[in-house]
Amino acid sequence: MSLDNATTSFWSQEDEDRARFQQRNLSADTYQRGSRLGSGGSSVVYKVRRVADGQVFAGKTFSSQSSLRREVKMLRSLNHDNLLKFVAVHHEPADAAATLLLTELCPYGTLQERIDSASPCMDCRDTLSTTLHLAGALEYLHSRNLYHSDVKPRNVLVKALRPMSVVLADLADVKPAQQSGRLRGTPAFYSPDMVLRRAHCGPADDMWALGVTLLGMMGQQPRMPGAVRDLGEYPARCAEHARRLADLNPGNGAVVELLVRLLAEDEGRRMRSGECAQVARAMCDGYRQRGGAGFRIRSPDDFQPRAFW
């Protein structure tokens, strides 16, 4: 299937019906808004069709124009296969709040949805390729003295399934490497340094969050504490679980060693993005040479995985 056919085929009759309703009071000569794809604290994402050629994109509207400008500026400055690609900004003449930030369409949802639907864990090949793609995206950011600051499966979009291809999204809060900042994001992915300092700390935060994401893909992310006051203990729980997995699975040295190093509580010992990309690439090559053998990870007898439903 050609690229044009692939993108136009994602516009359904439901999108057409929704476009007729949602396009009221908005111009329809350039873009049409279809189904709602998701929402965040200050934004809503729609499937959007370009009238001129039928191409389908993701279109994001913002309640805050400053957030829109910040994300557009960041997206325009970045260029990597595994970072969400900027397409255009469409200004709606009748309503500034309806301005659309257009990006590539990733039609297969989020990585979190793949984790949620997997039983008991994601496919080994998909897990390794996703780790490689995210490590490559982070290596690119870190090489430019930037860090993402909110790496988690809900911010990873799936572009293709066979083979698995993902991009890291939600780039509005990308920060300079030396800039900290008020603690935001999802506590389950906070590094020990973030918990201790109550602030974002730098690129090592991204690598910790990648480690927790890898735990999730492998069906090994520990259950969250029930009490808010105990959330500060969660990073240590993740690091300890990775070490126990290493002890129980000496025959799966590569992947458990990767977990242990990504989840090193000492920031100085935590694996960097460039090395992570190299290790993940070697693991992908090894997987192909083995003919597709899975992880076969043994969990501690008392392990309780995190539930997402």
Secondary structure as GFF3:
##gff-version 3
##sequence-region A 1 309
A	DSSP	alpha_helix	3	8	.	.	.	ID=ss1
A	DSSP	alpha_helix	13	22	.	.	.	ID=ss2
A	DSSP	beta_strand	31	39	.	.	.	ID=ss3
A	DSSP	beta_strand	43	50	.	.	.	ID=ss4
A	DSSP	beta_strand	56	62	.	.	.	ID=ss5
A	DSSP	alpha_helix	65	77	.	.	.	ID=ss6
A	DSSP	beta_strand	86	90	.	.	.	ID=ss7
A	DSSP	three_ten_helix	96	98	.	.	.	ID=ss8
A	DSSP	beta_strand	100	103	.	.	.	ID=ss9
A	DSSP	alpha_helix	111	117	.	.	.	ID=ss10
A	DSSP	alpha_helix	124	143	.	.	.	ID=ss11
A	DSSP	beta_strand	146	147	.	.	.	ID=ss12
A	DSSP	three_ten_helix	153	155	.	.	.	ID=ss13
A	DSSP	beta_strand	156	161	.	.	.	ID=ss14
A	DSSP	beta_strand	164	168	.	.	.	ID=ss15
A	DSSP	beta_strand	175	176	.	.	.	ID=ss16
A	DSSP	three_ten_helix	187	189	.	.	.	ID=ss17
A	DSSP	alpha_helix	192	197	.	.	.	ID=ss18
A	DSSP	alpha_helix	203	217	.	.	.	ID=ss19
A	DSSP	three_ten_helix	228	233	.	.	.	ID=ss20
A	DSSP	alpha_helix	234	248	.	.	.	ID=ss21
A	DSSP	three_ten_helix	250	252	.	.	.	ID=ss22
A	DSSP	alpha_helix	253	262	.	.	.	ID=ss23
A	DSSP	three_ten_helix	267	269	.	.	.	ID=ss24
A	DSSP	alpha_helix	273	290	.	.	.	ID=ss25
###
